[in-house]
Protein backbone atom coordinates (compact mmCIF):
# COMPACT_ATOMS: atom_id res chain seq x y z
CA UNK A 1 0.00 0.00 0.00
CA UNK A 2 1.43 3.36 -1.02
CA UNK A 3 1.66 6.30 1.38
CA UNK A 4 -1.09 8.11 -0.57
CA UNK A 5 -3.42 5.13 -0.20
CA UNK A 6 -2.67 4.94 3.54
CA UNK A 7 -3.43 8.66 3.92
CA UNK A 8 -6.70 8.31 1.95
CA UNK A 9 -7.74 5.31 4.08
CA UNK A 10 -6.93 7.23 7.27
CA UNK A 11 -8.96 10.27 6.09
CA UNK A 12 -11.91 8.02 5.20
CA UNK A 13 -11.79 6.29 8.59
CA UNK A 14 -11.52 9.65 10.39
CA UNK A 15 -14.49 11.06 8.42
CA UNK A 16 -16.58 7.98 9.24
CA UNK A 17 -15.62 8.23 12.93
CA UNK A 18 -16.61 11.93 12.99
CA UNK A 19 -19.95 11.12 11.35
CA UNK A 20 -20.73 8.38 13.89
CA UNK A 21 -19.65 10.47 16.88
CA UNK A 22 -20.86 13.93 15.88
CA UNK A 23 -23.04 14.30 19.02
CA UNK A 24 -20.12 13.39 21.30
CA UNK A 25 -17.88 15.81 19.43
CA UNK A 26 -20.50 18.60 19.71
CA UNK A 27 -20.88 18.08 23.49
CA UNK A 28 -17.10 17.95 23.92
CA UNK A 29 -16.67 21.18 21.93
CA UNK A 30 -19.41 22.92 23.93
CA UNK A 31 -17.82 21.86 27.23
CA UNK A 32 -14.40 22.89 25.97
CA UNK A 33 -15.57 26.38 25.00
CA UNK A 34 -17.51 26.82 28.26
CA UNK A 35 -14.39 25.88 30.24
CA UNK A 36 -12.28 28.18 28.04
CA UNK A 37 -14.70 31.09 28.58
CA UNK A 38 -14.72 30.44 32.34
CA UNK A 39 -10.89 30.48 32.42
CA UNK A 40 -10.82 33.77 30.50
CA UNK A 41 -13.40 35.26 32.86
CA UNK A 42 -11.44 34.05 35.90
CA UNK A 43 -8.27 35.60 34.49
CA UNK A 44 -10.06 38.90 33.83
CA UNK A 45 -11.49 38.84 37.35
CA UNK A 46 -8.00 38.27 38.81
CA UNK A 47 -6.62 41.15 36.74
CA UNK A 48 -9.39 43.48 37.95
CA UNK A 49 -8.97 42.33 41.52
CA UNK A 50 -10.50 39.42 43.34
CA UNK A 51 -13.03 41.65 45.08
CA UNK A 52 -14.83 42.61 41.83
CA UNK A 53 -17.06 39.56 41.32
CA UNK A 54 -18.86 38.29 38.22
CA UNK A 55 -22.46 38.36 37.00
CA UNK A 56 -23.32 35.59 39.45
CA UNK A 57 -21.77 36.88 42.66
CA UNK A 58 -21.82 40.68 42.31
CA UNK A 59 -23.68 42.25 45.23
CA UNK A 60 -23.34 45.16 47.66
CA UNK A 61 -20.20 43.54 49.12
CA UNK A 62 -18.38 43.88 45.79
CA UNK A 63 -20.05 46.81 43.98
CA UNK A 64 -20.12 50.18 45.80
CA UNK A 65 -22.96 51.42 43.55
CA UNK A 66 -25.32 48.78 44.97
CA UNK A 67 -26.98 48.91 48.36
CA UNK A 68 -28.43 45.99 50.26
CA UNK A 69 -31.88 47.20 49.10
CA UNK A 70 -31.25 46.76 45.34
CA UNK A 71 -28.77 43.91 44.93
CA UNK A 72 -30.87 40.75 45.35
CA UNK A 73 -30.19 38.23 42.58
CA UNK A 74 -31.55 34.74 41.89
CA UNK A 75 -30.05 32.85 38.93
CA UNK A 76 -31.39 29.43 37.92
CA UNK A 77 -28.53 26.98 37.48
CA UNK A 78 -28.29 23.42 36.26
CA UNK A 79 -31.02 21.04 35.17
CA UNK A 80 -33.60 19.67 37.59
CA UNK A 81 -36.52 17.29 37.64
CA UNK A 82 -39.99 18.70 36.91
CA UNK A 83 -41.33 20.99 39.66
CA UNK A 84 -37.83 21.35 41.17
CA UNK A 85 -35.12 23.97 40.62
CA UNK A 86 -31.65 25.00 41.78
CA UNK A 87 -30.78 28.66 42.09
CA UNK A 88 -27.73 30.75 42.94
CA UNK A 89 -28.83 33.48 45.35
CA UNK A 90 -26.78 36.51 46.31
CA UNK A 91 -27.40 39.91 47.85
CA UNK A 92 -30.07 41.48 50.07
CA UNK A 93 -27.75 41.25 53.07
CA UNK A 94 -27.93 37.44 52.98
CA UNK A 95 -25.13 34.96 52.53
CA UNK A 96 -24.51 33.74 48.97
CA UNK A 97 -26.10 30.31 48.59
CA UNK A 98 -27.00 27.60 46.14
CA UNK A 99 -30.60 26.73 47.00
CA UNK A 100 -32.86 23.88 45.94
CA UNK A 101 -36.61 24.43 45.79
CA UNK A 102 -39.65 22.28 45.04
CA UNK A 103 -42.99 23.56 43.74
CA UNK A 104 -45.87 22.90 46.16
CA UNK A 105 -49.12 22.34 44.25
CA UNK A 106 -51.35 22.98 47.31
CA UNK A 107 -49.91 26.39 48.18
CA UNK A 108 -48.95 27.30 44.61
CA UNK A 109 -45.48 28.45 45.69
CA UNK A 110 -41.87 27.27 45.80
CA UNK A 111 -40.69 25.61 49.03
CA UNK A 112 -37.06 25.46 50.17
CA UNK A 113 -35.69 21.90 50.14
CA UNK A 114 -32.01 22.53 50.84
CA UNK A 115 -29.15 24.99 50.53
CA UNK A 116 -25.37 25.13 50.34
CA UNK A 117 -23.08 28.04 51.23
CA UNK A 118 -20.04 27.83 48.94
CA UNK A 119 -16.73 29.36 50.01
CA UNK A 120 -15.94 30.44 46.44
CA UNK A 121 -18.07 31.59 43.50
CA UNK A 122 -18.55 28.60 41.18
CA UNK A 123 -18.30 30.88 38.13
CA UNK A 124 -15.32 33.18 38.75
CA UNK A 125 -13.61 31.65 41.79
CA UNK A 126 -13.88 34.79 43.97
CA UNK A 127 -13.77 34.04 47.69
CA UNK A 128 -17.22 34.82 49.07
CA UNK A 129 -16.17 36.88 52.08
CA UNK A 130 -19.81 37.68 52.82
CA UNK A 131 -20.29 33.99 53.70
CA UNK A 132 -17.56 34.17 56.34
CA UNK A 133 -19.17 37.02 58.25
CA UNK A 134 -22.51 35.29 58.84
CA UNK A 135 -25.80 37.04 58.50
CA UNK A 136 -28.90 37.62 60.58
CA UNK A 137 -31.27 37.77 57.56
CA UNK A 138 -30.81 34.22 56.39
CA UNK A 139 -32.92 31.07 56.05
CA UNK A 140 -33.48 29.49 59.40
ABEGO torsion letter per residue (X at the ends): XBAAAAAAAAAAAAAAAAAAAAAAAAAAAAAAAAAAAAAAAAAAAAAAEAAAEBAAABBAAABAABBAAAABBBBBBEBBBBGBBBBBBBEGGBBBBBBBBBBBAAAGBBBBABBBBBABBAAAGBBBAAAAAEBABBBX
